[in-house]
Amino acid sequence: MKFCSIFALFSFLFASSLGFSAEKPNIIYIMADDLGWADIGCYGNDFIETPHLDQLAKDGMRFTDFYAAGAVCSPTRCAVQSGQNQARIGITAHIPGHWRPFERVQTPLTTMALPLDVVTVAESLKKSGYTTGYIGKWHLGNAPEFQPEHQGYDWSAVVGGPFLPGKFRVQHGDKSVQPKTDQFRTDFEAQLAESYVAKQGDDPFFLMVSPYAVHIPLASRSDLVAKYEKKAKETGRNLPHPVYAAMTEELDELVGRIVASVEKAGLTDETMIVFSSDNGGLYRRYDYTEQADDDVTSNAPLRGEKGQLYEGGIRVPLIVKFPPLVKPGSESATVSISYDFFPTFVELASGNLPENQTIDGLSLMPVLKEPSTALKRNAIHFHYPHYHHHRPAAAIREGEWKLIEYLDNTGEAELYNLAADIGEEKDLSDEKNGRVADLRGKLKRWHSSVTARMPIINPHYDEKRAPEWWSLRNGQPIDSEARKRFPQTEKDL
């Protein structure tokens, strides 16, 4: 009892020193799907109109060097929920994923659900007295027993199906809430969030909103599509795709509605609102066979896209608004990553991290108070040992240096200085052999420390059949001829 009193006093003094009361603030975390770093106005996009996100940045802090933990969705979602780099758990690809059985290496199978013995951020916040809610995409296990309601969320509505009106529904959680027949998905997700905020009482709450926008297939409201078709004609712009631009504006409207619902409830000064993305932008549209179709957008000045460990695949927006702590219009270049949310939210809630679970993340609270604060870690790591939009690879960023090491038995690696070359145009691996060796050694030791699953040499390697894709859902090939048209070389990417 004496210990609890001392801890409570310390929490109060710490919170007071940061400029807000010791009461537990509400937390709303919005995680977009496939939104690129350069897709919104406050990150330099001059075509797509995102007034609500731009205002959120004006009212809060914009991070320039924030990373999604994974190059695709499930790994990052795993990192957010667990506070760990997903390589520890084995969710290193989107669930269930796919594979190339005749490629140079056999890639490891991904864990097909977030294990129930993992303590989630929601479970930790519940111990601090929070009610918890989840809306939108989950993608951390398909079976009913692995849904949010079994992972610490008191209320959930996992929405499944495409964007088209009448073609989606609540698949898990509160199925009593269903969309209208003519309602678009992002509008429905915003409606669910507004309703959740309005129904909260005096207890602090944590709400995670995970819209599917701007994931393919491309589909949006006809009025918004027409608006961007007209704008493209007037400006002579080929990118972004008008439907993609419309979807992004729908996402922006969702954010605006959530912010307005908080203001309407009188909770603005008591609520931290966080906005980010689960991975980098997808710059080509693909059909269900992953065959390249129309260009969608550009991640410039970043190189690459979703499914790659170039900056375009992993560097994403992060905006945080919390008036009692965060200075309006502030900006931070502190390197941070998705699993930092877990300790950040727990610290904000005056809670405790799990005793028997490694937490790789570091709290962003000092950065939110002072944007130039450096976190006490030397490097961040990425592990994507799968064929997708590129080759199996791992990466490490240490300061301004970034090494990408390929895991397909070629021995190749690339080195970039991000301070001088954010677009990763100049590979310095031949000039900086010592730096490459040092970072490779550190990456190898990190792989060992997290027991990362690695590709192995494929005895069935067949150069002619290597482009074939097979489904992990049914163990069958997926349109092999179409797969052969999928870009295979760095030149094509």
Legacy VTK file of the C-alpha trace (Angstrom):
# vtk DataFile Version 3.0
C-alpha trace
ASCII
DATASET POLYDATA
POINTS 493 float
0.000 0.000 0.000
2.877 2.322 0.854
4.494 1.494 -2.532
1.257 2.270 -4.386
1.008 5.642 -2.641
4.574 6.533 -3.536
3.990 5.454 -7.149
0.798 7.530 -7.323
2.663 10.576 -5.965
5.476 10.088 -8.477
2.977 9.777 -11.332
1.255 12.980 -10.241
4.541 14.914 -9.996
5.739 13.570 -13.353
2.482 14.431 -15.075
2.471 17.898 -13.536
6.035 18.515 -14.717
4.949 17.761 -18.270
2.181 20.333 -18.107
-1.039 18.361 -17.740
-3.101 17.069 -14.860
-2.678 13.656 -13.305
-6.076 12.564 -14.589
-5.808 9.824 -17.184
-6.262 11.354 -20.656
-8.303 9.631 -23.319
-6.363 8.178 -26.264
-7.577 7.869 -29.854
-5.200 6.206 -32.283
-6.116 6.331 -35.993
-4.039 4.040 -38.214
-4.620 4.458 -41.948
-3.990 1.584 -44.349
-1.293 1.993 -47.038
-1.145 5.781 -46.712
2.193 7.055 -47.974
4.476 9.581 -46.296
3.872 12.154 -49.051
0.117 11.610 -49.530
-1.168 14.471 -47.362
-0.797 18.213 -47.538
1.252 18.779 -44.398
3.842 16.327 -45.757
4.128 18.146 -49.072
1.277 16.862 -51.240
-0.056 19.740 -53.337
-2.859 17.864 -55.127
-4.905 15.910 -52.577
-6.931 18.108 -50.234
-6.479 17.048 -46.609
-7.577 20.068 -44.546
-8.412 18.108 -41.394
-5.062 16.307 -41.237
-3.269 19.542 -42.020
-5.147 21.206 -39.146
-4.284 18.310 -36.862
-0.605 18.973 -37.636
-1.074 22.717 -37.001
-2.634 21.879 -33.640
-0.025 19.280 -32.716
3.310 17.739 -33.669
4.385 16.356 -37.041
7.095 13.674 -37.072
9.363 13.618 -40.128
11.284 10.400 -39.374
8.628 8.043 -38.112
8.570 4.452 -39.370
5.992 1.727 -39.670
7.434 -1.375 -38.054
6.613 -3.431 -41.144
6.493 -2.948 -44.897
2.992 -4.491 -44.968
0.020 -4.353 -42.619
-0.049 -7.357 -40.252
3.547 -6.936 -38.994
2.950 -3.303 -38.042
-0.380 -4.139 -36.408
1.395 -6.832 -34.404
4.044 -4.331 -33.308
1.437 -1.792 -32.198
-0.523 -4.303 -30.132
2.499 -6.019 -28.568
5.043 -3.212 -28.175
7.537 -5.582 -29.789
9.313 -5.828 -33.086
7.145 -8.350 -34.893
10.145 -10.568 -35.667
9.959 -11.776 -32.042
6.462 -13.146 -32.651
6.915 -14.262 -36.250
4.218 -12.111 -37.852
6.556 -10.890 -40.577
4.143 -10.918 -43.563
0.509 -10.036 -44.100
-1.754 -12.867 -42.883
-1.972 -15.414 -44.468
0.377 -14.182 -47.202
1.598 -15.953 -50.325
4.863 -17.405 -51.565
7.021 -18.325 -54.542
7.807 -22.048 -54.274
10.430 -22.008 -57.053
12.402 -18.932 -56.034
16.034 -18.855 -54.927
15.123 -19.242 -51.228
12.252 -20.674 -49.213
10.787 -17.939 -47.058
9.566 -18.605 -43.502
5.887 -19.059 -42.733
4.342 -16.236 -40.768
2.532 -16.771 -37.470
-1.135 -16.763 -38.458
-2.546 -14.850 -35.472
-1.423 -12.634 -32.635
-0.911 -15.147 -29.790
-3.399 -14.786 -26.965
-0.632 -14.858 -24.357
0.803 -11.613 -25.731
-0.197 -8.727 -23.466
-1.665 -6.090 -25.758
-1.655 -2.342 -25.332
-5.405 -2.536 -24.726
-4.947 -5.066 -21.912
-2.323 -2.846 -20.299
-4.577 0.208 -20.505
-7.521 -1.734 -19.056
-5.396 -2.381 -15.981
-5.081 1.390 -15.647
-8.845 1.819 -15.617
-9.467 2.494 -19.303
-12.394 1.264 -21.348
-11.213 0.133 -24.770
-12.688 0.053 -28.253
-11.593 -1.065 -31.709
-13.028 -0.139 -35.121
-12.100 -1.213 -38.642
-9.426 -3.564 -39.927
-7.780 -6.074 -37.576
-5.764 -8.499 -39.764
-4.128 -10.289 -36.819
-5.937 -13.600 -37.147
-9.085 -14.672 -38.940
-10.602 -17.072 -36.388
-13.177 -15.707 -33.910
-10.982 -16.501 -30.910
-8.246 -14.134 -32.134
-10.415 -11.057 -32.620
-10.081 -7.771 -30.650
-12.656 -8.768 -28.041
-10.222 -11.519 -26.956
-7.226 -9.184 -27.000
-8.270 -6.579 -24.451
-10.940 -4.579 -26.273
-14.235 -4.142 -24.420
-16.112 -3.239 -27.589
-15.170 -3.818 -31.209
-16.530 -3.686 -34.723
-14.185 -5.393 -37.186
-15.352 -4.337 -40.620
-14.704 -6.645 -43.575
-15.259 -6.439 -47.323
-14.538 -3.928 -50.111
-15.213 -0.192 -50.160
-18.227 -0.352 -52.462
-21.594 0.506 -50.853
-23.466 -2.520 -49.551
-20.470 -4.837 -50.002
-19.037 -4.764 -46.476
-20.268 -5.587 -42.999
-19.238 -5.973 -39.360
-17.665 -9.440 -39.344
-16.594 -9.677 -35.715
-17.499 -7.856 -32.532
-20.739 -5.901 -32.296
-22.685 -7.225 -35.293
-25.782 -5.346 -34.184
-24.241 -2.310 -35.867
-24.352 -2.626 -39.653
-23.944 -0.080 -42.471
-26.775 1.286 -44.546
-27.080 -0.246 -47.995
-25.759 2.876 -49.753
-23.047 3.738 -47.224
-19.343 3.813 -48.059
-16.989 2.021 -45.749
-14.940 4.999 -44.541
-18.154 6.904 -43.763
-19.383 3.937 -41.715
-16.098 3.671 -39.793
-16.296 7.388 -38.992
-19.892 6.934 -37.825
-18.848 4.111 -35.495
-16.083 6.266 -34.014
-18.400 9.248 -33.491
-20.909 7.021 -31.723
-18.242 5.466 -29.508
-16.895 8.845 -28.372
-20.417 10.173 -27.705
-21.278 7.204 -25.492
-18.251 7.440 -23.200
-18.798 8.504 -19.620
-16.326 9.796 -17.082
-13.921 6.855 -17.318
-10.892 7.329 -19.574
-11.052 5.471 -22.870
-8.699 4.131 -25.531
-10.130 3.902 -29.031
-8.202 2.484 -31.977
-9.702 3.318 -35.374
-8.233 1.367 -38.266
-9.886 2.391 -41.537
-9.169 0.390 -44.677
-8.602 3.554 -46.706
-6.511 3.969 -48.790
-6.031 0.253 -49.494
-6.981 -1.201 -52.865
-9.317 -1.928 -54.597
-9.709 1.716 -55.518
-13.265 2.910 -54.937
-14.660 6.201 -53.717
-17.632 8.535 -53.856
-18.488 9.693 -57.356
-18.566 13.369 -56.354
-15.028 13.244 -55.007
-13.744 11.237 -57.981
-15.265 13.778 -60.382
-13.651 16.576 -58.383
-10.165 15.087 -58.797
-10.707 14.107 -62.421
-11.480 17.763 -63.095
-8.502 18.882 -61.037
-6.190 16.493 -62.902
-7.365 17.846 -66.250
-6.925 21.446 -65.118
-3.424 20.868 -63.741
-2.204 18.304 -66.275
-1.343 15.911 -63.441
-1.196 12.158 -64.082
-0.673 11.260 -60.424
-2.159 10.640 -57.991
-4.968 8.588 -59.510
-8.267 10.541 -59.096
-9.910 7.658 -57.232
-6.904 7.342 -54.925
-7.039 11.085 -54.250
-10.756 10.809 -53.485
-10.143 7.935 -51.064
-7.495 9.986 -49.289
-9.922 12.878 -48.895
-12.485 10.430 -47.472
-9.863 9.395 -44.942
-9.221 13.036 -44.129
-12.951 13.555 -43.549
-12.952 10.594 -41.130
-10.189 12.256 -39.121
-12.093 15.546 -39.115
-15.252 13.889 -37.863
-13.406 12.143 -35.032
-11.746 15.389 -33.958
-15.130 17.157 -34.096
-16.747 14.419 -31.987
-14.087 14.924 -29.320
-14.656 18.678 -29.377
-18.439 18.220 -29.198
-18.021 16.029 -26.114
-15.890 18.722 -24.484
-12.878 16.420 -24.336
-10.309 18.238 -26.484
-7.901 19.015 -23.643
-8.365 15.559 -22.172
-7.721 13.526 -25.320
-4.543 12.603 -27.163
-5.244 12.023 -30.870
-2.618 10.105 -32.840
-2.633 9.572 -36.604
-0.317 7.325 -38.580
-0.217 4.580 -41.242
0.515 0.852 -41.166
3.090 0.938 -43.984
4.264 3.046 -46.876
2.204 3.908 -49.915
1.360 1.534 -52.736
2.307 3.303 -55.938
0.831 0.794 -58.343
-2.610 -0.694 -58.395
-2.657 -4.503 -58.456
-5.463 -6.935 -59.111
-6.004 -9.975 -56.903
-3.163 -11.785 -58.681
-0.745 -8.947 -57.796
-0.387 -8.084 -61.484
0.621 -4.468 -62.002
-2.096 -2.250 -63.429
-2.524 1.537 -63.263
-0.157 3.779 -61.355
-1.826 5.086 -58.193
0.419 7.678 -56.603
4.045 8.566 -55.983
6.014 8.368 -52.770
8.551 10.908 -54.038
10.917 12.103 -52.743
11.099 8.693 -51.110
12.119 5.615 -53.055
10.025 2.466 -53.256
6.610 1.458 -52.000
4.698 -0.884 -49.723
6.362 -4.295 -49.531
9.885 -2.858 -49.768
12.383 -1.707 -47.163
13.250 1.450 -49.042
11.966 4.560 -47.287
8.806 4.656 -49.404
7.769 1.302 -47.954
8.327 2.045 -44.276
8.536 5.799 -43.574
5.026 7.083 -42.819
3.255 10.138 -41.396
2.817 10.584 -37.654
0.812 13.456 -36.179
0.064 13.804 -32.465
-2.338 16.335 -30.960
-2.570 16.748 -27.191
-3.056 20.406 -26.198
-1.850 20.169 -22.572
1.539 18.818 -23.659
2.212 19.212 -27.395
3.091 22.630 -28.764
0.916 23.541 -31.773
2.732 23.475 -35.101
5.765 21.669 -33.691
7.912 19.215 -35.648
10.264 16.426 -34.615
12.969 14.631 -36.575
13.448 12.069 -33.807
13.626 8.578 -35.281
10.686 6.586 -33.929
8.671 3.512 -34.863
5.257 1.878 -34.425
6.061 -0.146 -31.312
6.817 3.110 -29.480
3.065 3.687 -29.155
2.658 0.952 -26.517
4.952 2.493 -23.869
3.809 6.002 -24.829
0.161 5.219 -24.189
0.903 3.287 -21.008
3.001 6.137 -19.630
0.296 8.662 -20.508
-2.154 6.448 -18.606
0.161 6.282 -15.553
0.168 2.522 -16.042
2.728 -0.247 -15.920
4.356 -2.175 -18.746
3.940 -5.971 -18.690
6.407 -7.588 -16.313
7.189 -10.683 -18.370
7.040 -9.312 -21.892
9.884 -7.617 -23.706
8.886 -4.146 -24.865
11.063 -2.932 -27.715
9.363 0.449 -27.922
10.388 3.618 -26.125
7.947 6.206 -24.840
7.547 9.276 -27.015
6.399 11.405 -24.076
9.753 13.240 -23.736
9.692 13.999 -27.478
6.135 15.283 -27.310
7.265 17.699 -24.603
10.500 18.699 -26.393
10.642 17.796 -30.123
14.447 17.690 -30.326
14.738 14.989 -27.651
16.645 11.917 -28.797
15.379 8.523 -27.705
17.840 6.302 -25.867
18.453 3.635 -28.474
21.100 3.241 -31.105
19.143 1.816 -34.022
15.847 0.557 -35.359
15.519 -2.692 -37.296
13.287 -4.143 -39.997
12.809 -7.775 -40.976
10.838 -8.669 -44.090
12.080 -12.105 -45.237
9.436 -12.502 -47.950
8.906 -12.005 -51.653
6.261 -9.376 -52.261
6.966 -6.171 -54.158
10.675 -6.814 -53.811
13.133 -9.411 -52.491
13.453 -10.843 -48.960
15.448 -8.319 -46.945
16.300 -6.864 -43.566
17.372 -3.339 -42.709
18.919 -1.293 -39.936
18.887 2.479 -39.461
21.533 3.861 -37.118
21.624 7.628 -37.031
21.792 8.905 -40.592
22.961 5.549 -41.982
20.726 2.834 -43.352
21.747 -0.621 -44.530
19.484 -2.945 -46.512
20.683 -6.554 -46.589
19.074 -9.020 -48.972
18.204 -12.457 -47.596
17.927 -14.360 -50.884
21.372 -15.989 -50.781
22.982 -13.356 -53.015
25.090 -11.674 -50.333
24.018 -8.249 -51.593
23.604 -5.172 -49.432
22.978 -1.467 -50.014
24.054 1.494 -47.861
22.527 4.968 -47.819
23.119 8.190 -45.939
19.590 9.436 -45.338
20.690 12.879 -44.170
22.202 13.586 -47.584
20.086 11.245 -49.696
16.506 10.799 -48.501
15.616 9.330 -51.907
18.209 6.524 -51.534
19.613 7.259 -54.977
23.310 6.699 -54.215
24.344 3.299 -52.874
27.526 3.824 -50.843
28.226 0.170 -50.064
31.318 0.013 -52.305
32.768 3.209 -50.841
32.036 2.456 -47.183
33.068 -1.161 -46.681
33.781 -0.652 -42.998
30.377 0.902 -42.360
28.690 -1.954 -44.231
30.559 -4.581 -42.195
29.716 -2.807 -38.943
26.003 -2.508 -39.695
25.813 -6.046 -41.051
27.313 -7.327 -37.820
24.819 -5.344 -35.751
21.925 -6.550 -37.874
23.096 -10.154 -37.499
23.315 -9.825 -33.713
19.855 -8.276 -33.630
18.446 -11.154 -35.702
19.894 -13.557 -33.172
18.546 -11.608 -30.180
14.945 -11.729 -31.451
15.231 -15.255 -32.882
14.195 -13.989 -36.296
12.971 -16.577 -38.789
15.213 -16.592 -41.840
14.891 -17.851 -45.433
16.754 -20.998 -46.385
18.193 -22.195 -49.690
15.469 -23.665 -51.876
16.384 -27.098 -53.330
13.511 -26.670 -55.815
14.812 -23.416 -57.259
13.807 -23.093 -60.891
14.803 -19.868 -62.613
12.059 -20.191 -65.231
9.317 -20.836 -62.682
10.631 -18.444 -60.026
8.066 -15.709 -60.890
5.110 -17.986 -60.034
3.018 -16.991 -57.028
1.112 -19.525 -54.926
-1.605 -18.897 -52.364
-1.180 -19.808 -48.704
-4.964 -19.896 -48.388
-5.372 -22.961 -50.600
-1.874 -24.048 -51.644
-2.678 -23.426 -55.295
-0.912 -21.323 -57.948
-2.337 -17.859 -58.543
-2.493 -17.068 -62.256
1.104 -18.006 -63.009
1.108 -16.349 -66.409
0.033 -13.069 -64.889
2.684 -13.463 -62.220
5.356 -13.657 -64.892
4.429 -10.122 -65.870
5.019 -8.900 -62.326
8.188 -6.716 -62.203
11.146 -8.854 -61.269
14.160 -6.587 -61.418
15.241 -3.432 -59.681
14.988 -1.731 -63.069
11.303 -2.565 -63.234
10.476 -1.462 -59.689
LINES 1 494
493 0 1 2 3 4 5 6 7 8 9 10 11 12 13 14 15 16 17 18 19 20 21 22 23 24 25 26 27 28 29 30 31 32 33 34 35 36 37 38 39 40 41 42 43 44 45 46 47 48 49 50 51 52 53 54 55 56 57 58 59 60 61 62 63 64 65 66 67 68 69 70 71 72 73 74 75 76 77 78 79 80 81 82 83 84 85 86 87 88 89 90 91 92 93 94 95 96 97 98 99 100 101 102 103 104 105 106 107 108 109 110 111 112 113 114 115 116 117 118 119 120 121 122 123 124 125 126 127 128 129 130 131 132 133 134 135 136 137 138 139 140 141 142 143 144 145 146 147 148 149 150 151 152 153 154 155 156 157 158 159 160 161 162 163 164 165 166 167 168 169 170 171 172 173 174 175 176 177 178 179 180 181 182 183 184 185 186 187 188 189 190 191 192 193 194 195 196 197 198 199 200 201 202 203 204 205 206 207 208 209 210 211 212 213 214 215 216 217 218 219 220 221 222 223 224 225 226 227 228 229 230 231 232 233 234 235 236 237 238 239 240 241 242 243 244 245 246 247 248 249 250 251 252 253 254 255 256 257 258 259 260 261 262 263 264 265 266 267 268 269 270 271 272 273 274 275 276 277 278 279 280 281 282 283 284 285 286 287 288 289 290 291 292 293 294 295 296 297 298 299 300 301 302 303 304 305 306 307 308 309 310 311 312 313 314 315 316 317 318 319 320 321 322 323 324 325 326 327 328 329 330 331 332 333 334 335 336 337 338 339 340 341 342 343 344 345 346 347 348 349 350 351 352 353 354 355 356 357 358 359 360 361 362 363 364 365 366 367 368 369 370 371 372 373 374 375 376 377 378 379 380 381 382 383 384 385 386 387 388 389 390 391 392 393 394 395 396 397 398 399 400 401 402 403 404 405 406 407 408 409 410 411 412 413 414 415 416 417 418 419 420 421 422 423 424 425 426 427 428 429 430 431 432 433 434 435 436 437 438 439 440 441 442 443 444 445 446 447 448 449 450 451 452 453 454 455 456 457 458 459 460 461 462 463 464 465 466 467 468 469 470 471 472 473 474 475 476 477 478 479 480 481 482 483 484 485 486 487 488 489 490 491 492
